[in-house]
Amino acid sequence: MIYRMPIKNGVDAMIEILKINKNKKIIFASADITVKHKAISLGACAFLDKPFKMHELLNKIQQIVKELVVEQ
C-alpha cells in the first residue's frame, strides 16, 4: 500500500520549511528513490530509503547532532 501526502509532496514541504528557517535539519524519508538527489540538492541533510530500520534513523540523528556540536 502506498501513502501519499494529501496536499503537497515531501519535496515541496521541505522547500517551505527551509524558506521559513534555512538552518533546519531535515532527514528525508521516501520509498521513491527518484527524489533522493533532488531532496539532497535542495537542502535535506540525509535521505532514508523506506522502509528503513529505526537504528538507521537514530544513526542519522546522532550524526547530525555531532555535526551541530562541532559547528558550535
mmJSON file of the N, C-alpha and C atoms, coordinates in Angstrom:
{"data_MODEL":{"atom_site":{
"group_PDB":["ATOM","ATOM","ATOM","ATOM","ATOM","ATOM","ATOM","ATOM","ATOM","ATOM","ATOM","ATOM","ATOM","ATOM","ATOM","ATOM","ATOM","ATOM","ATOM","ATOM","ATOM","ATOM","ATOM","ATOM","ATOM","ATOM","ATOM","ATOM","ATOM","ATOM","ATOM","ATOM","ATOM","ATOM","ATOM","ATOM","ATOM","ATOM","ATOM","ATOM","ATOM","ATOM","ATOM","ATOM","ATOM","ATOM","ATOM","ATOM","ATOM","ATOM","ATOM","ATOM","ATOM","ATOM","ATOM","ATOM","ATOM","ATOM","ATOM","ATOM","ATOM","ATOM","ATOM","ATOM","ATOM","ATOM","ATOM","ATOM","ATOM","ATOM","ATOM","ATOM","ATOM","ATOM","ATOM","ATOM","ATOM","ATOM","ATOM","ATOM","ATOM","ATOM","ATOM","ATOM","ATOM","ATOM","ATOM","ATOM","ATOM","ATOM","ATOM","ATOM","ATOM","ATOM","ATOM","ATOM","ATOM","ATOM","ATOM","ATOM","ATOM","ATOM","ATOM","ATOM","ATOM","ATOM","ATOM","ATOM","ATOM","ATOM","ATOM","ATOM","ATOM","ATOM","ATOM","ATOM","ATOM","ATOM","ATOM","ATOM","ATOM","ATOM","ATOM","ATOM","ATOM","ATOM","ATOM","ATOM","ATOM","ATOM","ATOM","ATOM","ATOM","ATOM","ATOM","ATOM","ATOM","ATOM","ATOM","ATOM","ATOM","ATOM","ATOM","ATOM","ATOM","ATOM","ATOM","ATOM","ATOM","ATOM","ATOM","ATOM","ATOM","ATOM","ATOM","ATOM","ATOM","ATOM","ATOM","ATOM","ATOM","ATOM","ATOM","ATOM","ATOM","ATOM","ATOM","ATOM","ATOM","ATOM","ATOM","ATOM","ATOM","ATOM","ATOM","ATOM","ATOM","ATOM","ATOM","ATOM","ATOM","ATOM","ATOM","ATOM","ATOM","ATOM","ATOM","ATOM","ATOM","ATOM","ATOM","ATOM","ATOM","ATOM","ATOM","ATOM","ATOM","ATOM","ATOM","ATOM","ATOM","ATOM","ATOM","ATOM","ATOM","ATOM","ATOM","ATOM","ATOM","ATOM","ATOM","ATOM","ATOM","ATOM","ATOM","ATOM"],
"id":[1,2,3,4,5,6,7,8,9,10,11,12,13,14,15,16,17,18,19,20,21,22,23,24,25,26,27,28,29,30,31,32,33,34,35,36,37,38,39,40,41,42,43,44,45,46,47,48,49,50,51,52,53,54,55,56,57,58,59,60,61,62,63,64,65,66,67,68,69,70,71,72,73,74,75,76,77,78,79,80,81,82,83,84,85,86,87,88,89,90,91,92,93,94,95,96,97,98,99,100,101,102,103,104,105,106,107,108,109,110,111,112,113,114,115,116,117,118,119,120,121,122,123,124,125,126,127,128,129,130,131,132,133,134,135,136,137,138,139,140,141,142,143,144,145,146,147,148,149,150,151,152,153,154,155,156,157,158,159,160,161,162,163,164,165,166,167,168,169,170,171,172,173,174,175,176,177,178,179,180,181,182,183,184,185,186,187,188,189,190,191,192,193,194,195,196,197,198,199,200,201,202,203,204,205,206,207,208,209,210,211,212,213,214,215,216],
"type_symbol":["N","C","C","N","C","C","N","C","C","N","C","C","N","C","C","N","C","C","N","C","C","N","C","C","N","C","C","N","C","C","N","C","C","N","C","C","N","C","C","N","C","C","N","C","C","N","C","C","N","C","C","N","C","C","N","C","C","N","C","C","N","C","C","N","C","C","N","C","C","N","C","C","N","C","C","N","C","C","N","C","C","N","C","C","N","C","C","N","C","C","N","C","C","N","C","C","N","C","C","N","C","C","N","C","C","N","C","C","N","C","C","N","C","C","N","C","C","N","C","C","N","C","C","N","C","C","N","C","C","N","C","C","N","C","C","N","C","C","N","C","C","N","C","C","N","C","C","N","C","C","N","C","C","N","C","C","N","C","C","N","C","C","N","C","C","N","C","C","N","C","C","N","C","C","N","C","C","N","C","C","N","C","C","N","C","C","N","C","C","N","C","C","N","C","C","N","C","C","N","C","C","N","C","C","N","C","C","N","C","C","N","C","C","N","C","C"],
"label_atom_id":["N","CA","C","N","CA","C","N","CA","C","N","CA","C","N","CA","C","N","CA","C","N","CA","C","N","CA","C","N","CA","C","N","CA","C","N","CA","C","N","CA","C","N","CA","C","N","CA","C","N","CA","C","N","CA","C","N","CA","C","N","CA","C","N","CA","C","N","CA","C","N","CA","C","N","CA","C","N","CA","C","N","CA","C","N","CA","C","N","CA","C","N","CA","C","N","CA","C","N","CA","C","N","CA","C","N","CA","C","N","CA","C","N","CA","C","N","CA","C","N","CA","C","N","CA","C","N","CA","C","N","CA","C","N","CA","C","N","CA","C","N","CA","C","N","CA","C","N","CA","C","N","CA","C","N","CA","C","N","CA","C","N","CA","C","N","CA","C","N","CA","C","N","CA","C","N","CA","C","N","CA","C","N","CA","C","N","CA","C","N","CA","C","N","CA","C","N","CA","C","N","CA","C","N","CA","C","N","CA","C","N","CA","C","N","CA","C","N","CA","C","N","CA","C","N","CA","C","N","CA","C","N","CA","C","N","CA","C","N","CA","C","N","CA","C","N","CA","C","N","CA","C"],
"label_alt_id":[null,null,null,null,null,null,null,null,null,null,null,null,null,null,null,null,null,null,null,null,null,null,null,null,null,null,null,null,null,null,null,null,null,null,null,null,null,null,null,null,null,null,null,null,null,null,null,null,null,null,null,null,null,null,null,null,null,null,null,null,null,null,null,null,null,null,null,null,null,null,null,null,null,null,null,null,null,null,null,null,null,null,null,null,null,null,null,null,null,null,null,null,null,null,null,null,null,null,null,null,null,null,null,null,null,null,null,null,null,null,null,null,null,null,null,null,null,null,null,null,null,null,null,null,null,null,null,null,null,null,null,null,null,null,null,null,null,null,null,null,null,null,null,null,null,null,null,null,null,null,null,null,null,null,null,null,null,null,null,null,null,null,null,null,null,null,null,null,null,null,null,null,null,null,null,null,null,null,null,null,null,null,null,null,null,null,null,null,null,null,null,null,null,null,null,null,null,null,null,null,null,null,null,null,null,null,null,null,null,null,null,null,null,null,null,null],
"label_comp_id":["MET","MET","MET","ILE","ILE","ILE","TYR","TYR","TYR","ARG","ARG","ARG","MET","MET","MET","PRO","PRO","PRO","ILE","ILE","ILE","LYS","LYS","LYS","ASN","ASN","ASN","GLY","GLY","GLY","VAL","VAL","VAL","ASP","ASP","ASP","ALA","ALA","ALA","MET","MET","MET","ILE","ILE","ILE","GLU","GLU","GLU","ILE","ILE","ILE","LEU","LEU","LEU","LYS","LYS","LYS","ILE","ILE","ILE","ASN","ASN","ASN","LYS","LYS","LYS","ASN","ASN","ASN","LYS","LYS","LYS","LYS","LYS","LYS","ILE","ILE","ILE","ILE","ILE","ILE","PHE","PHE","PHE","ALA","ALA","ALA","SER","SER","SER","ALA","ALA","ALA","ASP","ASP","ASP","ILE","ILE","ILE","THR","THR","THR","VAL","VAL","VAL","LYS","LYS","LYS","HIS","HIS","HIS","LYS","LYS","LYS","ALA","ALA","ALA","ILE","ILE","ILE","SER","SER","SER","LEU","LEU","LEU","GLY","GLY","GLY","ALA","ALA","ALA","CYS","CYS","CYS","ALA","ALA","ALA","PHE","PHE","PHE","LEU","LEU","LEU","ASP","ASP","ASP","LYS","LYS","LYS","PRO","PRO","PRO","PHE","PHE","PHE","LYS","LYS","LYS","MET","MET","MET","HIS","HIS","HIS","GLU","GLU","GLU","LEU","LEU","LEU","LEU","LEU","LEU","ASN","ASN","ASN","LYS","LYS","LYS","ILE","ILE","ILE","GLN","GLN","GLN","GLN","GLN","GLN","ILE","ILE","ILE","VAL","VAL","VAL","LYS","LYS","LYS","GLU","GLU","GLU","LEU","LEU","LEU","VAL","VAL","VAL","VAL","VAL","VAL","GLU","GLU","GLU","GLN","GLN","GLN"],
"label_asym_id":["A","A","A","A","A","A","A","A","A","A","A","A","A","A","A","A","A","A","A","A","A","A","A","A","A","A","A","A","A","A","A","A","A","A","A","A","A","A","A","A","A","A","A","A","A","A","A","A","A","A","A","A","A","A","A","A","A","A","A","A","A","A","A","A","A","A","A","A","A","A","A","A","A","A","A","A","A","A","A","A","A","A","A","A","A","A","A","A","A","A","A","A","A","A","A","A","A","A","A","A","A","A","A","A","A","A","A","A","A","A","A","A","A","A","A","A","A","A","A","A","A","A","A","A","A","A","A","A","A","A","A","A","A","A","A","A","A","A","A","A","A","A","A","A","A","A","A","A","A","A","A","A","A","A","A","A","A","A","A","A","A","A","A","A","A","A","A","A","A","A","A","A","A","A","A","A","A","A","A","A","A","A","A","A","A","A","A","A","A","A","A","A","A","A","A","A","A","A","A","A","A","A","A","A","A","A","A","A","A","A","A","A","A","A","A","A"],
"label_entity_id":["1","1","1","1","1","1","1","1","1","1","1","1","1","1","1","1","1","1","1","1","1","1","1","1","1","1","1","1","1","1","1","1","1","1","1","1","1","1","1","1","1","1","1","1","1","1","1","1","1","1","1","1","1","1","1","1","1","1","1","1","1","1","1","1","1","1","1","1","1","1","1","1","1","1","1","1","1","1","1","1","1","1","1","1","1","1","1","1","1","1","1","1","1","1","1","1","1","1","1","1","1","1","1","1","1","1","1","1","1","1","1","1","1","1","1","1","1","1","1","1","1","1","1","1","1","1","1","1","1","1","1","1","1","1","1","1","1","1","1","1","1","1","1","1","1","1","1","1","1","1","1","1","1","1","1","1","1","1","1","1","1","1","1","1","1","1","1","1","1","1","1","1","1","1","1","1","1","1","1","1","1","1","1","1","1","1","1","1","1","1","1","1","1","1","1","1","1","1","1","1","1","1","1","1","1","1","1","1","1","1","1","1","1","1","1","1"],
"label_seq_id":[1,1,1,2,2,2,3,3,3,4,4,4,5,5,5,6,6,6,7,7,7,8,8,8,9,9,9,10,10,10,11,11,11,12,12,12,13,13,13,14,14,14,15,15,15,16,16,16,17,17,17,18,18,18,19,19,19,20,20,20,21,21,21,22,22,22,23,23,23,24,24,24,25,25,25,26,26,26,27,27,27,28,28,28,29,29,29,30,30,30,31,31,31,32,32,32,33,33,33,34,34,34,35,35,35,36,36,36,37,37,37,38,38,38,39,39,39,40,40,40,41,41,41,42,42,42,43,43,43,44,44,44,45,45,45,46,46,46,47,47,47,48,48,48,49,49,49,50,50,50,51,51,51,52,52,52,53,53,53,54,54,54,55,55,55,56,56,56,57,57,57,58,58,58,59,59,59,60,60,60,61,61,61,62,62,62,63,63,63,64,64,64,65,65,65,66,66,66,67,67,67,68,68,68,69,69,69,70,70,70,71,71,71,72,72,72],
"pdbx_PDB_ins_code":[null,null,null,null,null,null,null,null,null,null,null,null,null,null,null,null,null,null,null,null,null,null,null,null,null,null,null,null,null,null,null,null,null,null,null,null,null,null,null,null,null,null,null,null,null,null,null,null,null,null,null,null,null,null,null,null,null,null,null,null,null,null,null,null,null,null,null,null,null,null,null,null,null,null,null,null,null,null,null,null,null,null,null,null,null,null,null,null,null,null,null,null,null,null,null,null,null,null,null,null,null,null,null,null,null,null,null,null,null,null,null,null,null,null,null,null,null,null,null,null,null,null,null,null,null,null,null,null,null,null,null,null,null,null,null,null,null,null,null,null,null,null,null,null,null,null,null,null,null,null,null,null,null,null,null,null,null,null,null,null,null,null,null,null,null,null,null,null,null,null,null,null,null,null,null,null,null,null,null,null,null,null,null,null,null,null,null,null,null,null,null,null,null,null,null,null,null,null,null,null,null,null,null,null,null,null,null,null,null,null,null,null,null,null,null,null],
"Cartn_x":[0.838,0.0,0.89,0.539,1.303,0.494,1.167,0.542,1.202,0.401,0.901,0.432,1.212,0.788,-0.4,-1.458,-2.699,-2.66,-1.891,-1.947,-0.701,0.451,1.705,2.657,3.675,4.638,5.736,6.559,7.611,8.633,8.965,9.939,9.383,8.123,7.511,7.431,7.081,7.014,8.394,9.422,10.783,11.212,10.888,11.235,10.58,9.316,8.618,9.252,9.595,10.24,11.55,12.363,13.664,13.545,12.449,12.222,11.959,11.264,10.967,12.232,13.009,14.245,15.252,16.215,17.195,18.139,18.135,19.026,18.41,17.167,16.524,17.216,17.334,17.943,16.819,16.776,15.707,16.277,15.72,16.026,14.837,15.08,14.031,13.924,12.712,12.482,11.432,11.743,10.806,11.069,10.013,10.146,10.465,10.308,10.574,12.022,12.89,14.318,14.641,13.732,13.996,14.057,13.554,13.594,14.831,15.653,16.823,17.744,18.178,19.107,18.471,17.22,16.524,16.43,16.062,15.926,17.26,18.312,19.638,20.095,19.899,20.365,19.581,18.349,17.529,17.684,18.424,18.699,18.501,18.016,17.913,19.319,19.509,20.848,21.067,19.997,20.109,18.875,19.013,17.9,17.869,16.691,16.496,15.539,15.932,15.057,14.042,12.762,11.734,11.602,11.383,11.312,12.72,12.857,14.151,14.007,15.123,15.159,15.319,14.753,14.819,16.267,17.148,18.55,19.182,18.717,19.237,18.846,17.604,17.154,17.922,18.062,18.79,20.246,20.865,22.249,22.353,21.394,21.399,21.23,20.315,20.093,21.358,21.999,23.241,24.331,24.431,25.426,25.189,23.943,23.604,23.876,23.536,23.784,25.284,26.084,27.544,28.058,27.553,27.976,27.594,26.408,25.981,26.886,27.268,28.148,29.498,30.027,31.331,31.251,30.119,29.96,29.967,29.515,29.416,30.719],
"Cartn_y":[-1.174,0.0,1.247,2.201,3.446,4.572,5.334,6.501,7.75,8.718,9.993,11.124,12.169,13.349,13.948,14.327,14.715,16.039,17.003,18.327,18.639,18.298,18.563,17.407,17.331,16.246,16.654,15.7,15.943,16.973,16.982,17.959,19.376,19.58,20.904,21.314,20.381,20.676,21.061,20.341,20.647,22.038,22.382,23.704,24.79,24.612,25.596,25.717,24.585,24.605,25.366,25.095,25.749,27.232,27.633,29.065,29.786,29.107,29.691,29.742,28.67,28.61,27.737,28.392,27.675,26.789,26.959,26.172,24.886,24.626,23.388,22.187,21.148,19.904,18.942,18.519,17.654,16.32,15.262,13.914,13.483,13.312,12.98,11.473,10.954,9.516,9.282,8.395,8.122,6.742,6.132,4.888,5.174,6.432,6.848,7.316,6.408,6.698,7.778,8.034,9.037,10.449,10.674,12.014,12.231,11.202,11.312,12.463,12.49,13.539,14.925,15.039,16.33,16.779,15.869,16.216,16.685,15.965,16.341,17.665,17.835,19.064,20.293,20.093,21.218,21.51,20.667,21.011,19.946,18.772,17.704,17.305,17.085,16.71,15.202,14.45,12.995,12.461,11.249,10.597,9.142,8.695,7.297,6.658,5.501,4.738,3.987,4.143,3.377,2.009,0.99,1.008,1.059,1.701,1.767,1.236,0.884,0.381,1.566,1.441,2.524,2.896,1.918,2.236,3.094,2.967,3.816,5.271,5.503,6.861,7.416,6.618,7.072,7.385,6.584,6.865,8.195,8.478,9.754,10.918,10.769,11.83,12.067,11.0,11.135,11.814,11.457,12.06,13.566,13.951,15.367,16.129,15.541,16.188,16.392,15.397,15.52,16.655,16.761,17.835,19.205,19.3,20.564,20.945,19.969,20.238,20.738,20.13,20.532,21.957,22.322,23.66,24.74,24.386,25.383,25.486],
"Cartn_z":[0.0,0.0,0.0,-0.809,-0.912,-0.277,0.556,1.168,0.602,0.298,-0.231,0.676,0.736,1.477,0.719,1.419,0.736,-0.029,0.41,-0.207,-1.026,-0.515,-1.238,-1.002,-1.789,-1.621,-0.64,-0.284,0.701,0.266,-0.998,-1.506,-1.347,-1.738,-1.593,-0.128,0.751,2.184,2.714,2.291,2.73,2.261,1.027,0.497,1.337,1.689,2.52,3.899,4.496,5.815,5.75,4.726,4.61,4.248,3.626,3.387,4.702,5.604,6.918,7.765,7.73,8.511,7.771,7.131,6.311,7.127,8.454,9.306,9.831,9.497,9.95,9.325,10.095,9.618,9.258,8.026,7.543,7.099,7.663,7.223,6.366,5.107,4.144,4.054,4.138,4.022,2.947,2.014,0.933,0.344,-0.13,-0.875,-2.335,-2.734,-4.116,-4.231,-4.613,-4.686,-5.713,-6.643,-7.682,-7.105,-5.895,-5.311,-4.44,-4.281,-3.387,-3.78,-5.032,-5.47,-5.307,-5.678,-5.572,-4.121,-3.23,-1.818,-1.233,-1.524,-1.011,-1.62,-2.916,-3.571,-3.109,-2.66,-2.202,-0.708,0.012,1.404,2.449,2.088,3.091,3.519,4.802,5.259,5.222,5.009,4.889,4.174,3.662,2.969,3.405,3.813,4.174,3.18,2.672,1.787,2.645,2.314,3.025,2.385,3.144,4.602,5.186,6.317,6.983,8.402,8.966,10.341,11.294,12.465,13.446,13.77,13.819,14.129,13.034,11.796,10.72,10.954,11.352,11.661,12.854,13.894,15.082,14.755,13.893,13.486,12.745,11.868,11.131,12.101,13.058,14.044,14.852,15.31,16.082,15.258,13.984,13.106,12.969,12.786,12.633,13.92,15.053,16.343,16.551,16.225,16.348,15.478,14.25,13.356,13.913,14.537,15.136,16.298,17.096,18.241,17.76,16.703,16.156,15.61,14.987,14.42,15.503,16.701,17.778,18.446],
"occupancy":[1.0,1.0,1.0,1.0,1.0,1.0,1.0,1.0,1.0,1.0,1.0,1.0,1.0,1.0,1.0,1.0,1.0,1.0,1.0,1.0,1.0,1.0,1.0,1.0,1.0,1.0,1.0,1.0,1.0,1.0,1.0,1.0,1.0,1.0,1.0,1.0,1.0,1.0,1.0,1.0,1.0,1.0,1.0,1.0,1.0,1.0,1.0,1.0,1.0,1.0,1.0,1.0,1.0,1.0,1.0,1.0,1.0,1.0,1.0,1.0,1.0,1.0,1.0,1.0,1.0,1.0,1.0,1.0,1.0,1.0,1.0,1.0,1.0,1.0,1.0,1.0,1.0,1.0,1.0,1.0,1.0,1.0,1.0,1.0,1.0,1.0,1.0,1.0,1.0,1.0,1.0,1.0,1.0,1.0,1.0,1.0,1.0,1.0,1.0,1.0,1.0,1.0,1.0,1.0,1.0,1.0,1.0,1.0,1.0,1.0,1.0,1.0,1.0,1.0,1.0,1.0,1.0,1.0,1.0,1.0,1.0,1.0,1.0,1.0,1.0,1.0,1.0,1.0,1.0,1.0,1.0,1.0,1.0,1.0,1.0,1.0,1.0,1.0,1.0,1.0,1.0,1.0,1.0,1.0,1.0,1.0,1.0,1.0,1.0,1.0,1.0,1.0,1.0,1.0,1.0,1.0,1.0,1.0,1.0,1.0,1.0,1.0,1.0,1.0,1.0,1.0,1.0,1.0,1.0,1.0,1.0,1.0,1.0,1.0,1.0,1.0,1.0,1.0,1.0,1.0,1.0,1.0,1.0,1.0,1.0,1.0,1.0,1.0,1.0,1.0,1.0,1.0,1.0,1.0,1.0,1.0,1.0,1.0,1.0,1.0,1.0,1.0,1.0,1.0,1.0,1.0,1.0,1.0,1.0,1.0,1.0,1.0,1.0,1.0,1.0,1.0],
"B_iso_or_equiv":[0.0,0.0,0.0,0.0,0.0,0.0,0.0,0.0,0.0,0.0,0.0,0.0,0.0,0.0,0.0,0.0,0.0,0.0,0.0,0.0,0.0,0.0,0.0,0.0,0.0,0.0,0.0,0.0,0.0,0.0,0.0,0.0,0.0,0.0,0.0,0.0,0.0,0.0,0.0,0.0,0.0,0.0,0.0,0.0,0.0,0.0,0.0,0.0,0.0,0.0,0.0,0.0,0.0,0.0,0.0,0.0,0.0,0.0,0.0,0.0,0.0,0.0,0.0,0.0,0.0,0.0,0.0,0.0,0.0,0.0,0.0,0.0,0.0,0.0,0.0,0.0,0.0,0.0,0.0,0.0,0.0,0.0,0.0,0.0,0.0,0.0,0.0,0.0,0.0,0.0,0.0,0.0,0.0,0.0,0.0,0.0,0.0,0.0,0.0,0.0,0.0,0.0,0.0,0.0,0.0,0.0,0.0,0.0,0.0,0.0,0.0,0.0,0.0,0.0,0.0,0.0,0.0,0.0,0.0,0.0,0.0,0.0,0.0,0.0,0.0,0.0,0.0,0.0,0.0,0.0,0.0,0.0,0.0,0.0,0.0,0.0,0.0,0.0,0.0,0.0,0.0,0.0,0.0,0.0,0.0,0.0,0.0,0.0,0.0,0.0,0.0,0.0,0.0,0.0,0.0,0.0,0.0,0.0,0.0,0.0,0.0,0.0,0.0,0.0,0.0,0.0,0.0,0.0,0.0,0.0,0.0,0.0,0.0,0.0,0.0,0.0,0.0,0.0,0.0,0.0,0.0,0.0,0.0,0.0,0.0,0.0,0.0,0.0,0.0,0.0,0.0,0.0,0.0,0.0,0.0,0.0,0.0,0.0,0.0,0.0,0.0,0.0,0.0,0.0,0.0,0.0,0.0,0.0,0.0,0.0,0.0,0.0,0.0,0.0,0.0,0.0],
"pdbx_formal_charge":[null,null,null,null,null,null,null,null,null,null,null,null,null,null,null,null,null,null,null,null,null,null,null,null,null,null,null,null,null,null,null,null,null,null,null,null,null,null,null,null,null,null,null,null,null,null,null,null,null,null,null,null,null,null,null,null,null,null,null,null,null,null,null,null,null,null,null,null,null,null,null,null,null,null,null,null,null,null,null,null,null,null,null,null,null,null,null,null,null,null,null,null,null,null,null,null,null,null,null,null,null,null,null,null,null,null,null,null,null,null,null,null,null,null,null,null,null,null,null,null,null,null,null,null,null,null,null,null,null,null,null,null,null,null,null,null,null,null,null,null,null,null,null,null,null,null,null,null,null,null,null,null,null,null,null,null,null,null,null,null,null,null,null,null,null,null,null,null,null,null,null,null,null,null,null,null,null,null,null,null,null,null,null,null,null,null,null,null,null,null,null,null,null,null,null,null,null,null,null,null,null,null,null,null,null,null,null,null,null,null,null,null,null,null,null,null],
"auth_seq_id":[1,1,1,2,2,2,3,3,3,4,4,4,5,5,5,6,6,6,7,7,7,8,8,8,9,9,9,10,10,10,11,11,11,12,12,12,13,13,13,14,14,14,15,15,15,16,16,16,17,17,17,18,18,18,19,19,19,20,20,20,21,21,21,22,22,22,23,23,23,24,24,24,25,25,25,26,26,26,27,27,27,28,28,28,29,29,29,30,30,30,31,31,31,32,32,32,33,33,33,34,34,34,35,35,35,36,36,36,37,37,37,38,38,38,39,39,39,40,40,40,41,41,41,42,42,42,43,43,43,44,44,44,45,45,45,46,46,46,47,47,47,48,48,48,49,49,49,50,50,50,51,51,51,52,52,52,53,53,53,54,54,54,55,55,55,56,56,56,57,57,57,58,58,58,59,59,59,60,60,60,61,61,61,62,62,62,63,63,63,64,64,64,65,65,65,66,66,66,67,67,67,68,68,68,69,69,69,70,70,70,71,71,71,72,72,72],
"auth_comp_id":["MET","MET","MET","ILE","ILE","ILE","TYR","TYR","TYR","ARG","ARG","ARG","MET","MET","MET","PRO","PRO","PRO","ILE","ILE","ILE","LYS","LYS","LYS","ASN","ASN","ASN","GLY","GLY","GLY","VAL","VAL","VAL","ASP","ASP","ASP","ALA","ALA","ALA","MET","MET","MET","ILE","ILE","ILE","GLU","GLU","GLU","ILE","ILE","ILE","LEU","LEU","LEU","LYS","LYS","LYS","ILE","ILE","ILE","ASN","ASN","ASN","LYS","LYS","LYS","ASN","ASN","ASN","LYS","LYS","LYS","LYS","LYS","LYS","ILE","ILE","ILE","ILE","ILE","ILE","PHE","PHE","PHE","ALA","ALA","ALA","SER","SER","SER","ALA","ALA","ALA","ASP","ASP","ASP","ILE","ILE","ILE","THR","THR","THR","VAL","VAL","VAL","LYS","LYS","LYS","HIS","HIS","HIS","LYS","LYS","LYS","ALA","ALA","ALA","ILE","ILE","ILE","SER","SER","SER","LEU","LEU","LEU","GLY","GLY","GLY","ALA","ALA","ALA","CYS","CYS","CYS","ALA","ALA","ALA","PHE","PHE","PHE","LEU","LEU","LEU","ASP","ASP","ASP","LYS","LYS","LYS","PRO","PRO","PRO","PHE","PHE","PHE","LYS","LYS","LYS","MET","MET","MET","HIS","HIS","HIS","GLU","GLU","GLU","LEU","LEU","LEU","LEU","LEU","LEU","ASN","ASN","ASN","LYS","LYS","LYS","ILE","ILE","ILE","GLN","GLN","GLN","GLN","GLN","GLN","ILE","ILE","ILE","VAL","VAL","VAL","LYS","LYS","LYS","GLU","GLU","GLU","LEU","LEU","LEU","VAL","VAL","VAL","VAL","VAL","VAL","GLU","GLU","GLU","GLN","GLN","GLN"],
"auth_asym_id":["A","A","A","A","A","A","A","A","A","A","A","A","A","A","A","A","A","A","A","A","A","A","A","A","A","A","A","A","A","A","A","A","A","A","A","A","A","A","A","A","A","A","A","A","A","A","A","A","A","A","A","A","A","A","A","A","A","A","A","A","A","A","A","A","A","A","A","A","A","A","A","A","A","A","A","A","A","A","A","A","A","A","A","A","A","A","A","A","A","A","A","A","A","A","A","A","A","A","A","A","A","A","A","A","A","A","A","A","A","A","A","A","A","A","A","A","A","A","A","A","A","A","A","A","A","A","A","A","A","A","A","A","A","A","A","A","A","A","A","A","A","A","A","A","A","A","A","A","A","A","A","A","A","A","A","A","A","A","A","A","A","A","A","A","A","A","A","A","A","A","A","A","A","A","A","A","A","A","A","A","A","A","A","A","A","A","A","A","A","A","A","A","A","A","A","A","A","A","A","A","A","A","A","A","A","A","A","A","A","A","A","A","A","A","A","A"],
"auth_atom_id":["N","CA","C","N","CA","C","N","CA","C","N","CA","C","N","CA","C","N","CA","C","N","CA","C","N","CA","C","N","CA","C","N","CA","C","N","CA","C","N","CA","C","N","CA","C","N","CA","C","N","CA","C","N","CA","C","N","CA","C","N","CA","C","N","CA","C","N","CA","C","N","CA","C","N","CA","C","N","CA","C","N","CA","C","N","CA","C","N","CA","C","N","CA","C","N","CA","C","N","CA","C","N","CA","C","N","CA","C","N","CA","C","N","CA","C","N","CA","C","N","CA","C","N","CA","C","N","CA","C","N","CA","C","N","CA","C","N","CA","C","N","CA","C","N","CA","C","N","CA","C","N","CA","C","N","CA","C","N","CA","C","N","CA","C","N","CA","C","N","CA","C","N","CA","C","N","CA","C","N","CA","C","N","CA","C","N","CA","C","N","CA","C","N","CA","C","N","CA","C","N","CA","C","N","CA","C","N","CA","C","N","CA","C","N","CA","C","N","CA","C","N","CA","C","N","CA","C","N","CA","C","N","CA","C","N","CA","C","N","CA","C","N","CA","C","N","CA","C","N","CA","C"],
"pdbx_PDB_model_num":[1,1,1,1,1,1,1,1,1,1,1,1,1,1,1,1,1,1,1,1,1,1,1,1,1,1,1,1,1,1,1,1,1,1,1,1,1,1,1,1,1,1,1,1,1,1,1,1,1,1,1,1,1,1,1,1,1,1,1,1,1,1,1,1,1,1,1,1,1,1,1,1,1,1,1,1,1,1,1,1,1,1,1,1,1,1,1,1,1,1,1,1,1,1,1,1,1,1,1,1,1,1,1,1,1,1,1,1,1,1,1,1,1,1,1,1,1,1,1,1,1,1,1,1,1,1,1,1,1,1,1,1,1,1,1,1,1,1,1,1,1,1,1,1,1,1,1,1,1,1,1,1,1,1,1,1,1,1,1,1,1,1,1,1,1,1,1,1,1,1,1,1,1,1,1,1,1,1,1,1,1,1,1,1,1,1,1,1,1,1,1,1,1,1,1,1,1,1,1,1,1,1,1,1,1,1,1,1,1,1,1,1,1,1,1,1]
}}}
